[in-house]
Amino acid sequence: MADQNDSSSETDLRRCTECGQQYSIQAYLSSAAHYFAAPYNYEHGCEKYCLACWLGIGPLDIDSPC
């Protein structure tokens, strides 16, 4: 039964179109469900973007110290 859960989480993996990071919508639903509704509305971007990029705090949004 544990193998079945592992395979379902593997099939849920997506790659963020902005930063390239792999993420799981199911994992975000269980740990950060409050971002899916207003005011963040992550439900509109969860198919293409990781949560950090959707919130504007992803690795490409943060300036690197030069």
N, C-alpha and C positions, 0 to 999 in steps of 0.2 A: 504494500500500500504506500509506503514512503517513496518508492520508485515512481509511482504514478504522480505524486505531488511534485517530485523533482522534474519530471518530464513536462508537466503543465507549466511550471515556472520557466523552463527553458523555452517553450514555445511562445511565451508571453514577452520574451526579450525583444526590445526594439532598439534602434540606433537613432539618436538625436540628429536631426538634419542640420543643426547649427554647430554643435561641438563634436559630434561623432561618438559620444559616450553611450554605452549600452545601458538600458534601464527597463524596468518592469512596471507597467501600469498597475498590475495587481499589488505589487509591493507598495507603490504610492497610495493606493486605495486603503491599504491596511495601516499605513503609518502616517499619512498626510492627507486624509480624506477632506479636510476642511478647505484645501486649496481648489477643489473641483467646483465649488459653488462660488457665487458672487462674494466678495468683489474680485477675486482672482480669476475665476472662470477657466481653470485649467482643463475642464472637460472639453473645451474647444480646441486645445492644443496638444492634448496628451498623446494623440496618435503620431505626431511628428517631432515633438520637442520633449526633452527631459524637463523636469520640474524647475531646475535651477535656471535653465535658459528661458523658460516661459516667464519666470519671475524677473528676469533681467539681471541675474546674479551668477550666470554661468561663467565658465572659464574664459570665454571670449569677451565677456562684458566687463570683466575686472581688469583695470589697467595694471600692467606689470611695472614694477619699479625699475626705472632705467637710470 
